[in-house]
Amino acid sequence: MHFFPSRNITMYMAKLFIIRSFAVLTMLVLILMTLDLLGESGKILAVPGNDQGDVLHYVSMRAPQIIARFLPFSALLGTLIAFAGLSQNSEVVAMKAASLSAHQILAPMFVASLGVALISFVFNDAVVAPSTARLKVWQAAEYGAVAPNSDARNNVWVREGNDLINAGNVVGSGDDTVLENVRIYLRANGGLRQVVTAMQARYIGDAWQLENAKSFDVATTTETKPANLIIGRGITPDRFNYVKVDGDSLAFLPLMRAIDDLKAAGRRTDNLEGILWHKISAPLSTLLMPLLGAVAAFGLARSGALFLRAVIGMALGFTYFVADNFALAMGNLGAYPPWIAAWGPFLLFFLIGETVLVRTEE
């Protein structure tokens, strides 16, 4: 009935897991950041006025991305290193001889990995998302001076029933919102029946008044120029305030609010919902690493094939990362529902790890 072993063993196992995982993470970040700088430092310093401080500024924004991406992999390698040492010193055999089950031996690592997952989630929200947003803006400016924020929004689409409204530019906010280069596509029975264009559209209470409007009738192929044409009754200006949302550049709660706003504007949000739930499943993937690494741990003393079993554990971890990226890509394409894209690989490899552990050790 005691799921955890003694306090000493619990602290010992958790300490082994955490120290080795973060040691591997530090090594990976240093190596990968150095390799990344080999390609990017030249581009940064090629911009007139940039110096070593700008290179360090790039490192401060790029390093959090590398940490977030490779933390689960570091947990896998830390688990394999810890279990390799335990097995070589016959400590796993001693714990099993003391009537500890495989799950009891792994329990301290599960708790430690849960703590690492919580730290990772907070780190992603507080550091990685803002750093990603700033880095993308700087890279869009080709590492030059970043232009000040503009109030204009470009190429905004809004759907109302079967009809579509496209604004080339959206300027202002609230009742002062102005739409420029407006095109309205009126559809019926699955086909296009009329196209209305205008230089500008202004909000007048509960509708939009078009200026210099032209109307093209698809059935008769005739064009007219109605005066003071009013369209879009009930379409509020806030529906034109939502442009393309970058899920990687937003924290969990702001992304959730952005998804709700986009849904209210009649836009598809499946890819953003997959990214939203992946912000939880990605940190939690550290919980899988002790389970997948355990496949290479418990049989070491019996078979002696330490290297082979470590490779098997590493292969399981790599396969999980490949499956996770594949599912997320399929979710972005709309082939998978968001919850399957985010949670499918996690649940699948959890069942695989549990099945192997139970059948071989329990």
C-alpha atoms as a printed R data frame, in Angstrom:
    type eleno elety resid chain resno       x      y       z
1   ATOM     1    CA   MET     A     1   0.000  0.000   0.000
2   ATOM     2    CA   HIS     A     2   3.028  2.313   0.241
3   ATOM     3    CA   PHE     A     3   3.576  3.612  -3.256
4   ATOM     4    CA   PHE     A     4   6.805  5.447  -2.408
5   ATOM     5    CA   PRO     A     5   9.897  3.728  -1.009
6   ATOM     6    CA   SER     A     6  11.659  5.091   2.047
7   ATOM     7    CA   ARG     A     7  12.389  8.793   2.356
8   ATOM     8    CA   ASN     A     8  16.101  8.266   1.736
9   ATOM     9    CA   ILE     A     9  15.544  6.288  -1.452
10  ATOM    10    CA   THR     A    10  12.917  8.789  -2.651
11  ATOM    11    CA   MET     A    11  15.262 11.748  -2.230
12  ATOM    12    CA   TYR     A    12  18.176  9.799  -3.689
13  ATOM    13    CA   MET     A    13  16.297  8.786  -6.849
14  ATOM    14    CA   ALA     A    14  14.751 12.235  -7.370
15  ATOM    15    CA   LYS     A    15  18.153 13.887  -6.911
16  ATOM    16    CA   LEU     A    16  19.776 11.558  -9.429
17  ATOM    17    CA   PHE     A    17  17.078 12.319 -11.998
18  ATOM    18    CA   ILE     A    18  17.080 16.112 -11.567
19  ATOM    19    CA   ILE     A    19  20.867 16.616 -11.457
20  ATOM    20    CA   ARG     A    20  21.554 14.447 -14.493
21  ATOM    21    CA   SER     A    21  18.652 15.865 -16.510
22  ATOM    22    CA   PHE     A    22  19.692 19.478 -15.976
23  ATOM    23    CA   ALA     A    23  23.347 18.642 -16.554
24  ATOM    24    CA   VAL     A    24  22.433 17.147 -19.947
25  ATOM    25    CA   LEU     A    25  20.193 20.154 -20.679
26  ATOM    26    CA   THR     A    26  23.040 22.582 -19.916
27  ATOM    27    CA   MET     A    27  25.381 20.690 -22.223
28  ATOM    28    CA   LEU     A    28  22.816 20.570 -25.047
29  ATOM    29    CA   VAL     A    29  21.957 24.268 -24.749
30  ATOM    30    CA   LEU     A    30  25.639 25.273 -24.878
31  ATOM    31    CA   ILE     A    31  26.332 23.090 -27.925
32  ATOM    32    CA   LEU     A    32  23.169 23.959 -29.845
33  ATOM    33    CA   MET     A    33  23.411 27.674 -29.043
34  ATOM    34    CA   THR     A    34  26.993 27.695 -30.321
35  ATOM    35    CA   LEU     A    35  25.965 25.951 -33.545
36  ATOM    36    CA   ASP     A    36  23.041 28.343 -33.975
37  ATOM    37    CA   LEU     A    37  25.310 31.367 -33.543
38  ATOM    38    CA   LEU     A    38  27.637 30.073 -36.280
39  ATOM    39    CA   GLY     A    39  24.839 30.692 -38.768
40  ATOM    40    CA   GLU     A    40  23.118 33.731 -37.280
41  ATOM    41    CA   SER     A    41  25.936 35.865 -35.852
42  ATOM    42    CA   GLY     A    42  27.126 36.747 -39.340
43  ATOM    43    CA   LYS     A    43  23.659 37.982 -40.309
44  ATOM    44    CA   ILE     A    44  23.368 40.025 -37.113
45  ATOM    45    CA   LEU     A    45  26.786 41.671 -37.412
46  ATOM    46    CA   ALA     A    46  26.279 42.337 -41.137
47  ATOM    47    CA   VAL     A    47  23.675 44.984 -40.252
48  ATOM    48    CA   PRO     A    48  25.315 48.415 -39.846
49  ATOM    49    CA   GLY     A    49  25.326 49.485 -36.227
50  ATOM    50    CA   ASN     A    50  25.012 46.012 -34.733
51  ATOM    51    CA   ASP     A    51  27.742 44.812 -32.388
52  ATOM    52    CA   GLN     A    52  28.472 42.123 -29.795
53  ATOM    53    CA   GLY     A    53  25.627 43.397 -27.627
54  ATOM    54    CA   ASP     A    54  23.136 42.534 -30.370
55  ATOM    55    CA   VAL     A    55  24.580 39.010 -30.569
56  ATOM    56    CA   LEU     A    56  24.063 38.599 -26.822
57  ATOM    57    CA   HIS     A    57  20.559 40.035 -27.233
58  ATOM    58    CA   TYR     A    58  19.871 37.304 -29.803
59  ATOM    59    CA   VAL     A    59  21.204 34.661 -27.402
60  ATOM    60    CA   SER     A    60  18.868 35.921 -24.657
61  ATOM    61    CA   MET     A    61  15.864 35.398 -26.941
62  ATOM    62    CA   ARG     A    62  16.966 32.183 -28.686
63  ATOM    63    CA   ALA     A    63  18.232 30.240 -25.673
64  ATOM    64    CA   PRO     A    64  14.782 29.964 -23.993
65  ATOM    65    CA   GLN     A    65  13.426 28.333 -27.167
66  ATOM    66    CA   ILE     A    66  16.219 25.748 -27.132
67  ATOM    67    CA   ILE     A    67  15.653 25.055 -23.422
68  ATOM    68    CA   ALA     A    68  11.923 24.527 -23.905
69  ATOM    69    CA   ARG     A    69  12.410 22.275 -26.930
70  ATOM    70    CA   PHE     A    70  15.084 19.995 -25.473
71  ATOM    71    CA   LEU     A    71  14.016 19.789 -21.826
72  ATOM    72    CA   PRO     A    72  11.962 16.566 -22.360
73  ATOM    73    CA   PHE     A    73  14.831 15.018 -24.324
74  ATOM    74    CA   SER     A    74  17.237 15.975 -21.543
75  ATOM    75    CA   ALA     A    75  14.914 14.261 -19.062
76  ATOM    76    CA   LEU     A    76  15.088 11.096 -21.175
77  ATOM    77    CA   LEU     A    77  18.902 11.134 -21.303
78  ATOM    78    CA   GLY     A    78  19.076 11.973 -17.597
79  ATOM    79    CA   THR     A    79  16.865  8.978 -16.833
80  ATOM    80    CA   LEU     A    80  19.008  6.639 -18.941
81  ATOM    81    CA   ILE     A    81  22.237  7.875 -17.329
82  ATOM    82    CA   ALA     A    82  20.776  7.546 -13.830
83  ATOM    83    CA   PHE     A    83  19.458  4.018 -14.408
84  ATOM    84    CA   ALA     A    84  22.695  2.935 -16.088
85  ATOM    85    CA   GLY     A    85  24.628  3.899 -12.963
86  ATOM    86    CA   LEU     A    86  22.072  2.274 -10.659
87  ATOM    87    CA   SER     A    87  22.163 -0.944 -12.640
88  ATOM    88    CA   GLN     A    88  25.950 -1.116 -12.854
89  ATOM    89    CA   ASN     A    89  26.169 -0.757  -9.078
90  ATOM    90    CA   SER     A    90  23.417 -3.380  -8.587
91  ATOM    91    CA   GLU     A    91  21.272 -0.813  -6.782
92  ATOM    92    CA   VAL     A    92  18.191 -1.753  -8.818
93  ATOM    93    CA   VAL     A    93  18.704 -5.385  -7.791
94  ATOM    94    CA   ALA     A    94  19.010 -4.324  -4.142
95  ATOM    95    CA   MET     A    95  15.790 -2.328  -4.295
96  ATOM    96    CA   LYS     A    96  13.913 -5.191  -5.941
97  ATOM    97    CA   ALA     A    97  15.333 -7.597  -3.369
98  ATOM    98    CA   ALA     A    98  13.856 -5.297  -0.699
99  ATOM    99    CA   SER     A    99  10.419 -6.067  -2.262
100 ATOM   100    CA   LEU     A   100  10.079 -2.770  -4.134
101 ATOM   101    CA   SER     A   101   8.096 -3.038  -7.350
102 ATOM   102    CA   ALA     A   102   9.143 -1.371 -10.595
103 ATOM   103    CA   HIS     A   103   6.530  1.361 -10.123
104 ATOM   104    CA   GLN     A   104   7.738  2.044  -6.586
105 ATOM   105    CA   ILE     A   105  11.298  2.433  -7.852
106 ATOM   106    CA   LEU     A   106  10.080  4.843 -10.535
107 ATOM   107    CA   ALA     A   107   7.719  6.803  -8.254
108 ATOM   108    CA   PRO     A   108  10.322  9.354  -7.044
109 ATOM   109    CA   MET     A   109  11.287 10.095 -10.644
110 ATOM   110    CA   PHE     A   110   7.628 10.555 -11.589
111 ATOM   111    CA   VAL     A   111   7.192 13.133  -8.835
112 ATOM   112    CA   ALA     A   112  10.429 14.892  -9.782
113 ATOM   113    CA   SER     A   113   9.450 14.951 -13.455
114 ATOM   114    CA   LEU     A   114   6.049 16.407 -12.522
115 ATOM   115    CA   GLY     A   115   7.845 19.243 -10.745
116 ATOM   116    CA   VAL     A   116  10.037 19.750 -13.817
117 ATOM   117    CA   ALA     A   117   6.882 19.822 -15.985
118 ATOM   118    CA   LEU     A   118   5.321 22.553 -13.818
119 ATOM   119    CA   ILE     A   119   8.526 24.606 -13.988
120 ATOM   120    CA   SER     A   120   8.621 24.086 -17.752
121 ATOM   121    CA   PHE     A   121   5.010 25.253 -18.179
122 ATOM   122    CA   VAL     A   122   5.625 28.444 -16.180
123 ATOM   123    CA   PHE     A   123   8.923 29.042 -18.002
124 ATOM   124    CA   ASN     A   124   7.233 28.640 -21.395
125 ATOM   125    CA   ASP     A   125   4.465 31.089 -20.493
126 ATOM   126    CA   ALA     A   126   6.586 33.710 -18.761
127 ATOM   127    CA   VAL     A   127   9.804 33.584 -20.804
128 ATOM   128    CA   VAL     A   128   9.614 31.527 -24.008
129 ATOM   129    CA   ALA     A   129   6.423 33.008 -25.512
130 ATOM   130    CA   PRO     A   130   7.469 36.692 -25.089
131 ATOM   131    CA   SER     A   131  11.001 35.916 -26.292
132 ATOM   132    CA   THR     A   132   9.625 34.153 -29.366
133 ATOM   133    CA   ALA     A   133   7.400 37.122 -30.207
134 ATOM   134    CA   ARG     A   134  10.276 39.601 -29.926
135 ATOM   135    CA   LEU     A   135  12.666 37.388 -31.882
136 ATOM   136    CA   LYS     A   136  10.222 36.930 -34.770
137 ATOM   137    CA   VAL     A   137   9.714 40.685 -35.028
138 ATOM   138    CA   TRP     A   138  13.491 41.245 -35.055
139 ATOM   139    CA   GLN     A   139  14.045 38.506 -37.638
140 ATOM   140    CA   ALA     A   140  11.292 39.978 -39.832
141 ATOM   141    CA   ALA     A   141  13.292 43.228 -39.780
142 ATOM   142    CA   GLU     A   142  16.408 41.188 -40.774
143 ATOM   143    CA   TYR     A   143  18.085 42.041 -37.448
144 ATOM   144    CA   GLY     A   144  17.828 45.742 -38.162
145 ATOM   145    CA   ALA     A   145  15.960 48.469 -36.337
146 ATOM   146    CA   VAL     A   146  12.473 47.294 -35.411
147 ATOM   147    CA   ALA     A   147   9.710 49.549 -36.678
148 ATOM   148    CA   PRO     A   148   7.341 50.955 -34.048
149 ATOM   149    CA   ASN     A   149   4.050 49.183 -33.574
150 ATOM   150    CA   SER     A   150   1.455 50.236 -36.143
151 ATOM   151    CA   ASP     A   151  -2.263 50.478 -35.561
152 ATOM   152    CA   ALA     A   152  -3.027 49.137 -39.040
153 ATOM   153    CA   ARG     A   153  -4.039 45.532 -39.638
154 ATOM   154    CA   ASN     A   154  -3.703 44.012 -43.097
155 ATOM   155    CA   ASN     A   155  -5.745 41.547 -45.160
156 ATOM   156    CA   VAL     A   156  -8.470 40.858 -42.606
157 ATOM   157    CA   TRP     A   157 -11.303 38.438 -43.429
158 ATOM   158    CA   VAL     A   158 -14.660 38.194 -41.690
159 ATOM   159    CA   ARG     A   159 -17.379 35.655 -42.417
160 ATOM   160    CA   GLU     A   160 -21.055 36.439 -41.862
161 ATOM   161    CA   GLY     A   161 -23.306 33.513 -42.748
162 ATOM   162    CA   ASN     A   162 -22.411 32.514 -46.321
163 ATOM   163    CA   ASP     A   163 -20.925 35.918 -47.158
164 ATOM   164    CA   LEU     A   164 -17.290 36.984 -46.875
165 ATOM   165    CA   ILE     A   165 -15.854 40.451 -46.220
166 ATOM   166    CA   ASN     A   166 -12.213 41.258 -46.952
167 ATOM   167    CA   ALA     A   167 -10.526 44.471 -45.830
168 ATOM   168    CA   GLY     A   168  -7.112 45.280 -47.283
169 ATOM   169    CA   ASN     A   169  -6.371 47.506 -44.283
170 ATOM   170    CA   VAL     A   170  -8.122 48.074 -40.967
171 ATOM   171    CA   VAL     A   171  -7.280 51.341 -39.210
172 ATOM   172    CA   GLY     A   172  -8.451 52.525 -35.799
173 ATOM   173    CA   SER     A   173 -10.561 50.797 -33.197
174 ATOM   174    CA   GLY     A   174 -14.061 50.878 -31.782
175 ATOM   175    CA   ASP     A   175 -16.556 53.131 -33.553
176 ATOM   176    CA   ASP     A   176 -13.663 54.922 -35.290
177 ATOM   177    CA   THR     A   177 -12.644 51.792 -37.213
178 ATOM   178    CA   VAL     A   178 -12.141 52.390 -40.938
179 ATOM   179    CA   LEU     A   179 -11.908 49.629 -43.543
180 ATOM   180    CA   GLU     A   180  -9.853 50.291 -46.675
181 ATOM   181    CA   ASN     A   181  -9.882 48.419 -50.004
182 ATOM   182    CA   VAL     A   182 -13.045 46.517 -49.111
183 ATOM   183    CA   ARG     A   183 -14.389 43.546 -51.064
184 ATOM   184    CA   ILE     A   184 -17.655 41.805 -50.148
185 ATOM   185    CA   TYR     A   185 -18.457 38.393 -51.641
186 ATOM   186    CA   LEU     A   186 -22.182 37.635 -51.441
187 ATOM   187    CA   ARG     A   187 -22.924 33.941 -51.909
188 ATOM   188    CA   ALA     A   188 -26.047 31.857 -52.267
189 ATOM   189    CA   ASN     A   189 -26.580 28.087 -52.690
190 ATOM   190    CA   GLY     A   190 -22.860 27.455 -52.636
191 ATOM   191    CA   GLY     A   191 -22.111 29.912 -55.460
192 ATOM   192    CA   LEU     A   192 -21.028 33.508 -55.862
193 ATOM   193    CA   ARG     A   193 -23.864 35.866 -56.831
194 ATOM   194    CA   GLN     A   194 -22.460 39.366 -56.264
195 ATOM   195    CA   VAL     A   195 -19.160 41.136 -55.567
196 ATOM   196    CA   VAL     A   196 -19.138 44.589 -53.989
197 ATOM   197    CA   THR     A   197 -15.958 46.693 -53.821
198 ATOM   198    CA   ALA     A   198 -15.302 50.041 -52.129
199 ATOM   199    CA   MET     A   199 -12.398 52.307 -51.324
200 ATOM   200    CA   GLN     A   200 -13.492 52.695 -47.708
201 ATOM   201    CA   ALA     A   201 -16.125 51.554 -45.230
202 ATOM   202    CA   ARG     A   202 -17.010 53.490 -42.054
203 ATOM   203    CA   TYR     A   203 -18.973 52.238 -39.069
204 ATOM   204    CA   ILE     A   204 -22.241 54.144 -38.569
205 ATOM   205    CA   GLY     A   205 -23.908 52.711 -35.490
206 ATOM   206    CA   ASP     A   206 -24.821 49.143 -36.395
207 ATOM   207    CA   ALA     A   207 -23.737 48.881 -40.044
208 ATOM   208    CA   TRP     A   208 -21.013 49.932 -42.507
209 ATOM   209    CA   GLN     A   209 -21.326 52.706 -45.070
210 ATOM   210    CA   LEU     A   210 -19.328 52.179 -48.253
211 ATOM   211    CA   GLU     A   211 -17.627 55.020 -50.137
212 ATOM   212    CA   ASN     A   212 -17.166 54.878 -53.934
213 ATOM   213    CA   ALA     A   213 -18.810 51.468 -54.028
214 ATOM   214    CA   LYS     A   214 -19.139 49.277 -57.120
215 ATOM   215    CA   SER     A   215 -21.396 46.228 -57.386
216 ATOM   216    CA   PHE     A   216 -20.824 43.409 -59.878
217 ATOM   217    CA   ASP     A   217 -23.688 40.954 -60.501
218 ATOM   218    CA   VAL     A   218 -22.315 37.556 -61.470
219 ATOM   219    CA   ALA     A   219 -25.505 36.306 -63.132
220 ATOM   220    CA   THR     A   220 -25.981 39.315 -65.437
221 ATOM   221    CA   THR     A   221 -22.305 40.368 -65.604
222 ATOM   222    CA   THR     A   222 -23.303 43.972 -65.076
223 ATOM   223    CA   GLU     A   223 -21.660 46.554 -62.861
224 ATOM   224    CA   THR     A   224 -23.442 49.340 -61.015
225 ATOM   225    CA   LYS     A   225 -22.319 52.194 -58.767
226 ATOM   226    CA   PRO     A   226 -24.838 52.510 -55.951
227 ATOM   227    CA   ALA     A   227 -24.694 55.661 -53.835
228 ATOM   228    CA   ASN     A   228 -24.381 55.461 -50.045
229 ATOM   229    CA   LEU     A   229 -24.489 51.678 -49.957
230 ATOM   230    CA   ILE     A   230 -24.839 50.278 -46.423
231 ATOM   231    CA   ILE     A   231 -23.884 46.674 -45.626
232 ATOM   232    CA   GLY     A   232 -23.051 44.406 -42.718
233 ATOM   233    CA   ARG     A   233 -25.738 45.234 -40.184
234 ATOM   234    CA   GLY     A   234 -24.832 43.620 -36.858
235 ATOM   235    CA   ILE     A   235 -21.141 43.196 -37.749
236 ATOM   236    CA   THR     A   236 -19.281 45.048 -34.992
237 ATOM   237    CA   PRO     A   237 -15.847 46.661 -35.487
238 ATOM   238    CA   ASP     A   238 -14.171 44.318 -33.011
239 ATOM   239    CA   ARG     A   239 -14.579 41.466 -35.519
240 ATOM   240    CA   PHE     A   240 -12.020 43.199 -37.752
241 ATOM   241    CA   ASN     A   241  -9.490 43.560 -34.950
242 ATOM   242    CA   TYR     A   242  -8.253 39.961 -35.020
243 ATOM   243    CA   VAL     A   243  -5.510 39.206 -37.491
244 ATOM   244    CA   LYS     A   244  -3.413 36.053 -37.784
245 ATOM   245    CA   VAL     A   245  -2.549 34.764 -34.330
246 ATOM   246    CA   ASP     A   246   0.867 33.197 -33.710
247 ATOM   247    CA   GLY     A   247   0.228 30.538 -31.082
248 ATOM   248    CA   ASP     A   248   3.929 30.107 -30.280
249 ATOM   249    CA   SER     A   249   4.242 33.802 -29.374
250 ATOM   250    CA   LEU     A   250   1.366 33.839 -26.877
251 ATOM   251    CA   ALA     A   251   1.102 32.421 -23.380
252 ATOM   252    CA   PHE     A   252  -1.622 29.915 -22.519
253 ATOM   253    CA   LEU     A   253  -4.347 32.283 -21.251
254 ATOM   254    CA   PRO     A   254  -3.830 35.018 -23.902
255 ATOM   255    CA   LEU     A   255  -3.931 32.335 -26.604
256 ATOM   256    CA   MET     A   256  -7.152 30.925 -25.139
257 ATOM   257    CA   ARG     A   257  -8.736 34.393 -25.227
258 ATOM   258    CA   ALA     A   258  -7.528 34.931 -28.798
259 ATOM   259    CA   ILE     A   259  -9.111 31.628 -29.852
260 ATOM   260    CA   ASP     A   260 -12.429 32.660 -28.288
261 ATOM   261    CA   ASP     A   261 -12.278 35.990 -30.133
262 ATOM   262    CA   LEU     A   262 -11.495 34.310 -33.446
263 ATOM   263    CA   LYS     A   263 -14.388 31.890 -32.975
264 ATOM   264    CA   ALA     A   264 -16.689 34.833 -32.347
265 ATOM   265    CA   ALA     A   265 -15.431 36.331 -35.608
266 ATOM   266    CA   GLY     A   266 -16.366 33.116 -37.455
267 ATOM   267    CA   ARG     A   267 -12.822 31.889 -38.115
268 ATOM   268    CA   ARG     A   268 -11.329 28.418 -37.936
269 ATOM   269    CA   THR     A   269  -9.177 27.811 -34.883
270 ATOM   270    CA   ASP     A   270  -8.344 24.085 -35.065
271 ATOM   271    CA   ASN     A   271  -4.603 24.651 -35.526
272 ATOM   272    CA   LEU     A   272  -4.479 27.171 -32.680
273 ATOM   273    CA   GLU     A   273  -6.422 24.834 -30.391
274 ATOM   274    CA   GLY     A   274  -3.844 22.123 -31.095
275 ATOM   275    CA   ILE     A   275  -1.044 24.540 -30.152
276 ATOM   276    CA   LEU     A   276  -2.994 25.595 -27.040
277 ATOM   277    CA   TRP     A   277  -3.319 22.058 -25.660
278 ATOM   278    CA   HIS     A   278   0.221 21.240 -26.736
279 ATOM   279    CA   LYS     A   279   1.389 23.948 -24.325
280 ATOM   280    CA   ILE     A   280   0.236 21.547 -21.586
281 ATOM   281    CA   SER     A   281   1.088 18.185 -23.146
282 ATOM   282    CA   ALA     A   282   4.631 19.254 -24.134
283 ATOM   283    CA   PRO     A   283   5.809 20.008 -20.558
284 ATOM   284    CA   LEU     A   284   3.990 16.917 -19.301
285 ATOM   285    CA   SER     A   285   5.991 14.792 -21.726
286 ATOM   286    CA   THR     A   286   8.763 14.833 -19.095
287 ATOM   287    CA   LEU     A   287   6.508 12.434 -17.139
288 ATOM   288    CA   LEU     A   288   6.938  9.882 -19.916
289 ATOM   289    CA   MET     A   289  10.717  9.929 -19.871
290 ATOM   290    CA   PRO     A   290  11.243  7.868 -16.649
291 ATOM   291    CA   LEU     A   291   8.700  5.364 -17.946
292 ATOM   292    CA   LEU     A   292  10.350  5.031 -21.367
293 ATOM   293    CA   GLY     A   293  13.823  4.999 -19.818
294 ATOM   294    CA   ALA     A   294  12.772  2.254 -17.414
295 ATOM   295    CA   VAL     A   295  12.463 -0.114 -20.371
296 ATOM   296    CA   ALA     A   296  16.255  0.012 -20.537
297 ATOM   297    CA   ALA     A   297  16.822 -0.139 -16.788
298 ATOM   298    CA   PHE     A   298  15.338 -3.182 -15.111
299 ATOM   299    CA   GLY     A   299  16.648 -5.844 -17.418
300 ATOM   300    CA   LEU     A   300  20.265 -4.660 -17.375
301 ATOM   301    CA   ALA     A   301  21.448 -6.836 -14.500
302 ATOM   302    CA   ARG     A   302  19.947 -9.986 -15.992
303 ATOM   303    CA   SER     A   303  21.049 -9.575 -19.599
304 ATOM   304    CA   GLY     A   304  24.206 -7.533 -19.263
305 ATOM   305    CA   ALA     A   305  23.306 -5.718 -22.483
306 ATOM   306    CA   LEU     A   306  23.562 -2.243 -20.976
307 ATOM   307    CA   PHE     A   307  24.291 -0.404 -24.210
308 ATOM   308    CA   LEU     A   308  21.603 -2.231 -26.183
309 ATOM   309    CA   ARG     A   309  18.880 -1.505 -23.640
310 ATOM   310    CA   ALA     A   310  19.951  2.127 -23.369
311 ATOM   311    CA   VAL     A   311  19.630  2.405 -27.147
312 ATOM   312    CA   ILE     A   312  16.150  0.853 -26.954
313 ATOM   313    CA   GLY     A   313  15.088  3.406 -24.353
314 ATOM   314    CA   MET     A   314  16.546  6.254 -26.391
315 ATOM   315    CA   ALA     A   315  14.829  4.953 -29.533
316 ATOM   316    CA   LEU     A   316  11.468  4.954 -27.735
317 ATOM   317    CA   GLY     A   317  12.049  8.545 -26.672
318 ATOM   318    CA   PHE     A   318  13.044  9.634 -30.183
319 ATOM   319    CA   THR     A   319  10.000  7.883 -31.615
320 ATOM   320    CA   TYR     A   320   7.777  9.783 -29.205
321 ATOM   321    CA   PHE     A   321   9.229 13.145 -30.302
322 ATOM   322    CA   VAL     A   322   8.770 12.220 -33.973
323 ATOM   323    CA   ALA     A   323   5.167 11.129 -33.351
324 ATOM   324    CA   ASP     A   324   4.473 14.285 -31.354
325 ATOM   325    CA   ASN     A   325   5.758 16.592 -34.102
326 ATOM   326    CA   PHE     A   326   3.905 14.599 -36.759
327 ATOM   327    CA   ALA     A   327   0.612 14.781 -34.864
328 ATOM   328    CA   LEU     A   328   1.016 18.526 -34.303
329 ATOM   329    CA   ALA     A   329   1.718 19.052 -38.018
330 ATOM   330    CA   MET     A   330  -1.351 17.003 -38.966
331 ATOM   331    CA   GLY     A   331  -3.387 19.076 -36.517
332 ATOM   332    CA   ASN     A   332  -2.167 22.284 -38.171
333 ATOM   333    CA   LEU     A   333  -3.340 20.896 -41.515
334 ATOM   334    CA   GLY     A   334  -6.744 20.036 -40.052
335 ATOM   335    CA   ALA     A   335  -6.290 16.275 -40.564
336 ATOM   336    CA   TYR     A   336  -6.390 15.548 -36.805
337 ATOM   337    CA   PRO     A   337  -8.763 17.065 -34.233
338 ATOM   338    CA   PRO     A   338  -6.894 19.417 -31.868
339 ATOM   339    CA   TRP     A   339  -7.095 17.141 -28.817
340 ATOM   340    CA   ILE     A   340  -5.728 14.159 -30.761
341 ATOM   341    CA   ALA     A   341  -2.895 16.276 -32.187
342 ATOM   342    CA   ALA     A   342  -1.906 17.429 -28.706
343 ATOM   343    CA   TRP     A   343  -2.633 14.399 -26.523
344 ATOM   344    CA   GLY     A   344  -2.592 11.413 -28.894
345 ATOM   345    CA   PRO     A   345   1.182 10.698 -28.839
346 ATOM   346    CA   PHE     A   346   1.350 11.289 -25.071
347 ATOM   347    CA   LEU     A   347  -1.401  8.763 -24.312
348 ATOM   348    CA   LEU     A   348  -0.092  6.267 -26.875
349 ATOM   349    CA   PHE     A   349   3.453  6.166 -25.498
350 ATOM   350    CA   PHE     A   350   2.199  6.174 -21.927
351 ATOM   351    CA   LEU     A   351   0.285  2.972 -22.709
352 ATOM   352    CA   ILE     A   352   3.289  1.504 -24.546
353 ATOM   353    CA   GLY     A   353   5.622  2.230 -21.631
354 ATOM   354    CA   GLU     A   354   3.174  0.886 -19.052
355 ATOM   355    CA   THR     A   355   2.502 -2.257 -21.094
356 ATOM   356    CA   VAL     A   356   6.205 -3.084 -21.460
357 ATOM   357    CA   LEU     A   357   6.911 -2.311 -17.795
358 ATOM   358    CA   VAL     A   358   4.025 -4.399 -16.481
359 ATOM   359    CA   ARG     A   359   4.658 -7.385 -18.743
360 ATOM   360    CA   THR     A   360   8.406 -7.508 -18.094
361 ATOM   361    CA   GLU     A   361   8.721 -6.394 -14.469
362 ATOM   362    CA   GLU     A   362   5.373 -6.609 -12.663
